[in-house]
Amino acid sequence: LASSMSESEIARGVARLLRGLTAEQRDALSAAKKVFEAHGGVVDGFTDATVLRFLTLHGFEPRGVAAAHKQLKSTAAWRRKSGANELRASLLNGDKLLTSTEVTRLYCCLPFAINHSVTSDGDLLCIASVGQADIDRFFSSMDYAAWTTANLRHCEWLYLRLDQLSLLAGRLVRGCQVFDCHGVGVKHVMPRVLWRAKDATLIPDKYYPELFSRIICVDVFDIAVRAYNVIKPLLSKDMQARIVLHPPGGVPEILDKAVGLACVPRCYGGHVQVLPMEVRSLLGYELVPQETLDFDFFPGEPQHLGGYHHGAGLDMS
């Protein structure tokens, strides 16, 4: 992750990112960083990209800058209380996503390919088969504290990864989240599930601006639409505008138009035959027992992420 970049590489990346801004925008970014730090925000080599996300969301005009400062202050306070600062520091020091046993347990309940590949327009593709989630196992193996830890670690890991890619690209890189909703049933939309699911949407909405450029939901049946409508009022208007619900069918065509099939797993009609080895290494698959990878990771029907994942041959030797 970001720990693999040297100080000189980071400095060159920051300079590359700043070159894409006007003088006024650079001044606004510098001022916003000072606001963030003055209110307890922890600054590191990637903070320029992080803070730029807040300004990009709200805009560089005076009203937008004021709104960005307000969100930066609340985010700095939340990060102190939530443990996000310590988690980011551990990732900068070389921890991987799957260093956390909570994330390992989550992946035994929910197929989730984070950092899968790069889309045709430069976003970082993330895919989750929510309709294949093993709900009973989720609640038996993950209490609320474990879920909170896994969710926070996901957000921190992805945000830092995107900040790193932003320095390398000289522009803000965002995630593109695809939710495969095939198989969503009554058990997936029970109140206890929606209560947990709100954390996965509200925390990024409040404290991780510009984490996703868009959220694409495919194979969305009526029951999933009703579940989304429960959570929708809790989301900001900006987040709502980035979410697109597609009715059942036509998944390859939808993904081809949205992200390009070159970055999509074969189970959705794409060209990627196996989960890339460099992605597995980046996430820390070597930290997970082989038996867990073979028999527990990514549950669900073979034509979804589970089958794609298990067909990849995960022998890390």
QUIFENZI-V206232 format. One record per residue. N is the residue number from 0. RES is the residue in one small letter. D_FIRST is the distance of its C-alpha to the first C-alpha in whole Angstrom. Layout:
n = [N/N]
res = [RES/RES]
d_first = [D_FIRST/D_FIRST]
This chain:
n = [0/1/2/3/4/5/6/7/8/9/10/11/12/13/14/15/16/17/18/19/20/21/22/23/24/25/26/27/28/29/30/31/32/33/34/35/36/37/38/39/40/41/42/43/44/45/46/47/48/49/50/51/52/53/54/55/56/57/58/59/60/61/62/63/64/65/66/67/68/69/70/71/72/73/74/75/76/77/78/79/80/81/82/83/84/85/86/87/88/89/90/91/92/93/94/95/96/97/98/99/100/101/102/103/104/105/106/107/108/109/110/111/112/113/114/115/116/117/118/119/120/121/122/123/124/125/126/127/128/129/130/131/132/133/134/135/136/137/138/139/140/141/142/143/144/145/146/147/148/149/150/151/152/153/154/155/156/157/158/159/160/161/162/163/164/165/166/167/168/169/170/171/172/173/174/175/176/177/178/179/180/181/182/183/184/185/186/187/188/189/190/191/192/193/194/195/196/197/198/199/200/201/202/203/204/205/206/207/208/209/210/211/212/213/214/215/216/217/218/219/220/221/222/223/224/225/226/227/228/229/230/231/232/233/234/235/236/237/238/239/240/241/242/243/244/245/246/247/248/249/250/251/252/253/254/255/256/257/258/259/260/261/262/263/264/265/266/267/268/269/270/271/272/273/274/275/276/277/278/279/280/281/282/283/284/285/286/287/288/289/290/291/292/293/294/295/296/297/298/299/300/301/302/303/304/305/306/307/308/309/310/311/312/313/314/315/316]
res = [l/a/s/s/m/s/e/s/e/i/a/r/g/v/a/r/l/l/r/g/l/t/a/e/q/r/d/a/l/s/a/a/k/k/v/f/e/a/h/g/g/v/v/d/g/f/t/d/a/t/v/l/r/f/l/t/l/h/g/f/e/p/r/g/v/a/a/a/h/k/q/l/k/s/t/a/a/w/r/r/k/s/g/a/n/e/l/r/a/s/l/l/n/g/d/k/l/l/t/s/t/e/v/t/r/l/y/c/c/l/p/f/a/i/n/h/s/v/t/s/d/g/d/l/l/c/i/a/s/v/g/q/a/d/i/d/r/f/f/s/s/m/d/y/a/a/w/t/t/a/n/l/r/h/c/e/w/l/y/l/r/l/d/q/l/s/l/l/a/g/r/l/v/r/g/c/q/v/f/d/c/h/g/v/g/v/k/h/v/m/p/r/v/l/w/r/a/k/d/a/t/l/i/p/d/k/y/y/p/e/l/f/s/r/i/i/c/v/d/v/f/d/i/a/v/r/a/y/n/v/i/k/p/l/l/s/k/d/m/q/a/r/i/v/l/h/p/p/g/g/v/p/e/i/l/d/k/a/v/g/l/a/c/v/p/r/c/y/g/g/h/v/q/v/l/p/m/e/v/r/s/l/l/g/y/e/l/v/p/q/e/t/l/d/f/d/f/f/p/g/e/p/q/h/l/g/g/y/h/h/g/a/g/l/d/m/s]
d_first = [0/4/5/6/8/11/14/16/13/12/16/17/15/16/20/19/18/21/24/24/25/29/30/31/28/26/29/28/24/25/28/25/23/26/27/24/24/27/27/24/21/19/17/14/13/12/15/17/15/15/19/20/19/22/24/24/25/28/29/30/33/35/35/31/30/32/30/27/28/29/26/24/27/27/23/23/25/24/20/23/24/22/19/17/16/16/13/11/12/11/8/8/9/7/9/8/10/12/13/15/18/19/17/18/22/21/20/23/25/23/22/18/16/13/11/14/15/16/19/22/22/18/17/14/16/16/19/21/25/26/30/29/27/29/31/33/30/28/30/31/28/26/28/27/25/23/23/22/19/18/18/17/14/13/14/12/8/10/11/8/6/10/10/8/10/13/13/12/15/17/18/17/15/16/15/19/20/22/24/27/30/32/33/33/36/38/36/33/35/36/36/34/31/32/31/28/27/28/25/22/24/25/22/20/23/24/21/18/20/19/17/19/21/23/24/26/28/30/33/33/37/39/38/34/36/38/35/33/36/36/32/33/35/32/30/30/32/29/27/30/30/27/28/30/32/33/36/36/36/35/31/30/32/30/27/28/29/26/23/25/25/23/20/22/23/26/27/27/29/26/25/22/24/21/18/16/15/11/11/12/10/7/9/10/14/15/15/18/21/23/25/23/21/25/27/25/22/23/27/29/31/30/30/27/24/25/27/24/22/24/26/22/23/20/22/19/21]
